[in-house]
């Protein structure tokens, strides 16, 4: 593995374990077995390292969600596909997803939150798009797309959070129940 990717991997592990703000550059380079000048050769700063890490990991997540969130006239099925896409990402990239959740809910003025917000907005926009497209089939969704997207992602992240701390499994049955419980709420 090259030094650049090694730095990204070590930073991801450390940021996920202790939080972005709690990890210093010296700790990252020591974990990667390189010097600070080597890190600065690849990344201008710790923030630059974080932004590259986010760019790579979020590209994968967003590509999976974008494919799954293609509404084709069946809202329940689209949400089930979307939930499964998130779960696949979590299963394959759980260290990253844990970091993402922490950054999304970090204080707004923090570097971590500021770096993560464009990706949070993009994820929300993808989900909002599902609900906007579904208005033609479900008129009661009109004008509520932001709340429904945030609510759906909140329910999903709640289940993922339980999985990440070992208190839930992310089975097909859990996906089915979660989506149907969410849908019951918006249709009632």
C-alpha positions in Angstrom: 0.0 0.0 0.0 1.3 3.5 -0.8 1.9 6.2 1.8 -1.0 8.3 0.6 -3.6 5.5 1.0 -1.9 4.4 4.2 -2.4 7.9 5.7 -6.1 7.9 4.6 -6.6 4.4 6.2 -4.9 5.4 9.5 -6.8 8.7 9.7 -10.1 7.0 9.0 -9.5 4.5 11.8 -8.3 7.1 14.3 -11.0 9.7 13.5 -13.7 7.0 13.8 -12.3 5.7 17.1 -11.8 9.1 18.8 -13.3 11.8 16.7 -11.6 14.2 14.3 -10.8 16.9 16.8 -9.2 14.5 19.3 -6.6 13.2 16.7 -3.5 15.2 16.0 -1.3 15.1 12.9 1.6 13.5 14.8 -0.6 10.6 15.8 -1.7 10.0 12.3 1.8 10.0 10.8 3.1 7.8 13.6 0.2 5.3 12.9 1.0 5.4 9.2 4.8 5.1 9.8 5.6 8.2 7.8 6.8 11.7 8.7 4.8 15.0 8.8 6.5 16.2 5.6 5.3 13.1 3.8 1.7 13.7 5.0 1.9 17.4 3.9 3.3 16.3 0.5 0.0 14.5 -0.1 -2.4 16.7 1.9 -2.0 20.3 2.8 -3.4 19.9 6.3 -5.3 17.6 8.6 -8.5 19.1 7.1 -7.2 18.4 3.6 -6.7 14.7 4.7 -10.2 14.6 6.0 -11.7 16.2 2.9 -10.0 13.6 0.7 -11.1 10.8 3.0 -14.7 12.1 2.7 -14.5 12.6 -1.0 -13.5 8.9 -1.5 -15.9 7.4 0.9 -18.8 9.5 0.1 -18.4 8.9 -3.6 -19.0 5.2 -2.9 -22.0 5.8 -0.6 -23.6 8.3 -2.9 -23.2 6.1 -6.0 -25.0 3.3 -4.1 -27.8 5.5 -2.8 -28.3 7.3 -6.1 -28.9 3.9 -7.9 -31.2 2.7 -5.2 -33.2 5.9 -4.9 -34.4 5.9 -8.5 -38.1 6.2 -8.0 -40.1 4.1 -10.6 -43.6 4.4 -9.2 -43.4 2.3 -6.1 -42.4 4.3 -3.0 -42.2 1.4 -0.6 -39.9 -0.6 -2.9 -37.7 2.5 -3.6 -37.3 3.1 0.1 -36.5 -0.6 0.7 -33.9 -0.4 -2.0 -32.5 2.8 -0.6 -32.3 1.3 3.0 -30.6 -1.8 1.6 -28.0 0.4 -0.2 -27.2 2.2 3.1 -27.0 -1.1 4.9 -24.6 -2.4 2.2 -22.4 0.6 2.7 -22.5 0.2 6.5 -21.6 -3.5 6.2 -18.7 -2.8 3.9 -17.6 0.6 5.4 -18.7 0.6 9.0 -15.7 2.5 10.3 -16.4 5.3 7.8 -20.1 5.3 8.5 -19.5 5.7 12.2 -17.3 8.7 11.5 -19.9 10.2 9.1 -22.6 10.0 11.8 -20.3 11.6 14.4 -19.4 14.4 11.9 -23.0 15.1 10.9 -24.0 15.6 14.5 -20.8 17.5 15.6 -21.2 21.1 16.6 -21.9 23.2 13.5 -18.8 25.4 14.0 -16.5 22.4 14.1 -14.2 21.6 11.2 -15.5 18.0 11.0 -19.2 19.2 10.7 -18.3 21.8 8.1 -16.4 19.2 6.0 -19.3 16.7 6.2 -22.2 19.1 5.6 -22.0 19.1 1.8 -22.4 15.3 1.9 -25.2 15.4 4.4 -27.0 17.9 2.1 -26.4 15.7 -1.0 -27.8 12.6 0.8 -30.9 14.6 1.9 -31.3 15.9 -1.6 -31.3 12.4 -3.1 -34.0 11.3 -0.6 -36.0 14.5 -1.1 -36.0 13.7 -4.8 -37.7 10.4 -4.1 -40.5 12.0 -2.2 -40.9 14.8 -4.8 -41.2 12.2 -7.6 -43.7 10.2 -5.6 -46.1 13.2 -5.2 -47.8 12.2 -8.5 -48.7 8.8 -6.9 -49.1 10.1 -3.3 -50.5 13.6 -3.2 -50.3 13.8 0.6 -46.5 14.0 0.2 -46.7 17.4 -1.6 -44.6 20.0 0.2 -43.4 17.7 2.8 -40.4 16.2 1.0 -37.8 17.8 3.3 -39.4 16.4 6.5 -39.9 13.0 5.0 -36.4 12.8 3.7 -35.0 13.8 7.1 -37.3 11.5 8.9 -36.5 8.5 6.7 -32.8 9.1 7.0 -33.2 9.6 10.8 -35.0 6.3 11.2 -32.5 4.6 9.0 -29.5 6.1 10.9 -31.2 5.2 14.2 -31.2 1.5 13.1 -27.7 1.8 11.8 -26.5 3.4 15.0 -27.9 0.5 17.0 -26.1 -1.9 14.6 -22.8 -0.1 15.1 -23.0 -0.4 18.9 -24.0 -4.1 18.6 -27.6 -3.7 19.7 -29.4 -4.6 16.4 -28.9 -6.6 13.2 -29.5 -5.2 9.8 -31.5 -8.0 8.2 -33.9 -7.9 5.4 -36.7 -8.3 7.9 -35.4 -5.2 9.8 -35.3 -3.2 6.6 -38.9 -4.3 5.7 -40.2 -3.4 9.2 -38.3 -0.1 9.3 -39.6 1.0 6.0 -43.2 -0.1 6.6 -43.2 1.5 10.1 -42.0 4.8 8.5 -44.5 4.5 5.7 -47.4 3.9 8.1 -46.4 7.2 9.8 -46.5 9.3 6.6 -49.7 7.7 5.3 -51.7 7.9 8.5 
